[in-house]
């Protein structure tokens, strides 16, 4: 039982490391994931206007995908 728990813990850590390595702000996966999260938030809120808080340094990234988000949301 303890050995199984250790294996699961190691697997979880390995997966976390892979995600962190692949999801750099400059990667295409990060951009697509961010776009999908924005769209999902828009759908869940169902508001005419939505305010998005953006981390410092990612404003240009969000500006580059916001039109795609609006189009897909429509």
LUMMAR-156903 format. One record per atom (N, C-alpha, C): residue number from 1; residue in one letter; x, y, z. Coordinates in steps of 0.001 Angstrom, whole numbers. Atoms other than C-alpha are relative to their C-alpha. Last residue first. Layout:
<rs>
R fiba voza       u       v       w
R  NUM    A       X       Y       Z
...
</rs>
This chain:
<rs>
R fiba voza       u       v       w
R   74    X    1229    -320     748
R   74    X  -20234   34018  -30342
R   74    X    -527   -1236    -666
R   73    X    1073    -111    -981
R   73    X  -17702   32629  -27853
R   73    X   -1341     250    -693
R   72    X     400    1352    -381
R   72    X  -15468   31534  -30727
R   72    X   -1130       4    1014
R   71    X     577     673    1161
R   71    X  -15398   35055  -32169
R   71    X    -487   -1413     357
R   70    X    1327    -579     241
R   70    X  -14846   36707  -28786
R   70    X    -704    -703   -1149
R   69    X     863     402   -1109
R   69    X  -11981   34366  -27957
R   69    X   -1423     507    -219
R   68    X     335    1417     222
R   68    X  -10409   34845  -31389
R   68    X    -947    -503    1085
R   67    X     955      29    1110
R   67    X  -10603   38620  -30891
R   67    X    -419   -1426    -327
R   66    X    1318    -406    -473
R   66    X   -8979   38268  -27446
R   66    X   -1048     -14   -1117
R   65    X     984    1086     119
R   65    X   -6047   36208  -28704
R   65    X   -1427     433     316
R   64    X    -127     697    1285
R   64    X   -3430   38880  -29477
R   64    X   -1044   -1097    -189
R   63    X     511    -871    1076
R   63    X   -4601   41145  -26652
R   63    X      39    -725   -1346
R   62    X    1458      12    -101
R   62    X   -4075   38259  -24220
R   62    X    -614     873   -1092
R   61    X     467    1337     355
R   61    X    -489   37794  -25386
R   61    X   -1524     -56      15
R   60    X     -59      99    1467
R   60    X     168   41533  -25302
R   60    X    -477   -1365    -477
R   59    X    1025    -833     601
R   59    X   -1058   41764  -21702
R   59    X      -5    -147   -1522
R   58    X     782     808     928
R   58    X    1042   38808  -20558
R   58    X   -1102     799    -694
R   57    X    -833     576    1041
R   57    X    3864   40728  -18861
R   57    X    -758    -827   -1015
R   56    X    -938    -958     568
R   56    X    1993   41401  -15653
R   56    X     893    -706   -1019
R   55    X   -1282    -114    -690
R   55    X    -676   38795  -15137
R   55    X     899     983    -729
R   54    X   -1122     631     680
R   54    X   -4037   39543  -16696
R   54    X    1273     191     810
R   53    X   -1213    -444    -698
R   53    X   -7364   40290  -15081
R   53    X    1157    -826    -538
R   52    X   -1030    1024    -161
R   52    X  -10178   39834  -17574
R   52    X    1185     622     714
R   51    X   -1290    -608    -297
R   51    X  -13348   41890  -17357
R   51    X    1001   -1113     287
R   50    X    -823     785    -923
R   50    X  -16403   40446  -19083
R   50    X    1323     731     191
R   49    X   -1372    -481    -109
R   49    X  -19206   42367  -20775
R   49    X     731    -807    1070
R   48    X    -265    -759    1217
R   48    X  -22542   41024  -22018
R   48    X    1435     513     -30
R   47    X     190   -1443    -144
R   47    X  -22525   38378  -19286
R   47    X     276     679   -1341
R   46    X    1149    -418     813
R   46    X  -22981   34616  -19572
R   46    X    -357    1474     206
R   45    X     526   -1246    -545
R   45    X  -20503   33998  -16730
R   45    X   -1261     464    -723
R   44    X     551     214   -1348
R   44    X  -19895   30324  -17496
R   44    X    -617    1261     573
R   43    X    1198     841      87
R   43    X  -19510   30926  -21233
R   43    X    -637    -164    1379
R   42    X    1051    -793     627
R   42    X  -17096   33817  -20764
R   42    X   -1314    -780     -54
R   41    X     453    -985    -973
R   41    X  -15018   31781  -18318
R   41    X   -1131     850    -538
R   40    X     771     730   -1010
R   40    X  -14843   28892  -20770
R   40    X    -538     951    1062
R   39    X    1298     337     600
R   39    X  -13751   31290  -23522
R   39    X    -881    -725    1009
R   38    X     756   -1246     125
R   38    X  -10994   32722  -21318
R   38    X   -1388    -279    -557
R   37    X     419    -396   -1349
R   37    X   -9831   29243  -20330
R   37    X    -814    1296     -27
R   36    X    1111     858    -400
R   36    X   -9806   28137  -23979
R   36    X    -507     345    1406
R   35    X    1169    -350     812
R   35    X   -7658   31098  -25001
R   35    X   -1219    -813     441
R   34    X     476   -1283    -496
R   34    X   -5237   30494  -22131
R   34    X   -1259     429    -747
R   33    X     619     261   -1298
R   33    X   -4914   26846  -23125
R   33    X    -588    1275     587
R   32    X    1275     684     250
R   32    X   -4271   27788  -26754
R   32    X    -744    -274    1303
R   31    X     896    -959     648
R   31    X   -1594   30320  -25785
R   31    X   -1377    -623    -228
R   30    X     379    -967   -1024
R   30    X      49   27894  -23374
R   30    X   -1017     980    -563
R   29    X     934     670    -913
R   29    X      45   25126  -25968
R   29    X    -507     962    1071
R   28    X    1313      22     658
R   28    X    1612   27461  -28552
R   28    X   -1047    -651     903
R   27    X     374    1198     750
R   27    X    4541   28082  -26225
R   27    X   -1400     113    -589
R   26    X    -290    -173    1421
R   26    X    5855   31528  -25256
R   26    X    -444   -1194    -845
R   25    X     845   -1036     622
R   25    X    4179   31579  -21839
R   25    X     249     207   -1496
R   24    X    -652   -1295    -141
R   24    X    5886   28270  -20975
R   24    X    -852    1040    -721
R   23    X     913   -1129     -63
R   23    X    3476   25380  -20662
R   23    X     714    1314     298
R   22    X     695    -229    1270
R   22    X    5602   22472  -21870
R   22    X    -831    1276     -10
R   21    X    -964    -145    1088
R   21    X    8157   22432  -19036
R   21    X    -676     359   -1318
R   20    X    -727   -1253    -208
R   20    X    5545   23094  -16340
R   20    X     976     239   -1148
R   19    X     929   -1093     275
R   19    X    3349   20317  -17729
R   19    X     706    1342     131
R   18    X     226     -41    1442
R   18    X    6238   17859  -17854
R   18    X    -916    1158    -375
R   17    X   -1214    -518     633
R   17    X    7283   18681  -14285
R   17    X    -172     119   -1510
R   16    X     -61   -1428    -310
R   16    X    3720   18182  -13039
R   16    X    1217     642    -663
R   15    X     986    -658     862
R   15    X    3528   14827  -14818
R   15    X      27    1509     223
R   14    X    -502      64    1374
R   14    X    6743   13660  -13156
R   14    X    -932     735    -957
R   13    X   -1105    -955     119
R   13    X    5557   14851   -9729
R   13    X     565      36   -1420
R   12    X     580   -1342     -77
R   12    X    2236   13007  -10080
R   12    X    1080    1062    -180
R   11    X     676    -226    1265
R   11    X    4019    9840  -11182
R   11    X    -587    1409     -58
R   10    X   -1041    -212    1002
R   10    X    6363   10025   -8203
R   10    X    -614     309   -1365
R    9    X    -604   -1300    -306
R    9    X    3408   10441   -5807
R    9    X    1070     338   -1029
R    8    X     952   -1018     428
R    8    X    1566    7568   -7459
R    8    X     554    1403     227
R    7    X      13      10    1467
R    7    X    4616    5340   -7088
R    7    X    -935    1073    -536
R    6    X   -1248    -620     444
R    6    X    4999    6355   -3429
R    6    X      71      66   -1524
R    5    X     104   -1433    -257
R    5    X    1351    5566   -2739
R    5    X    1234     752    -468
R    4    X     929    -514    1016
R    4    X    1721    2148   -4363
R    4    X    -146    1520     148
R    3    X    -757     -26    1242
R    3    X    4755    1447   -2192
R    3    X    -846     565   -1145
R    2    X    -894   -1142     -95
R    2    X    2789    2400     924
R    2    X     796     158   -1299
R    1    X     826   -1180       0
R    1    X       0       0       0
R    1    X     879    1256       0
</rs>
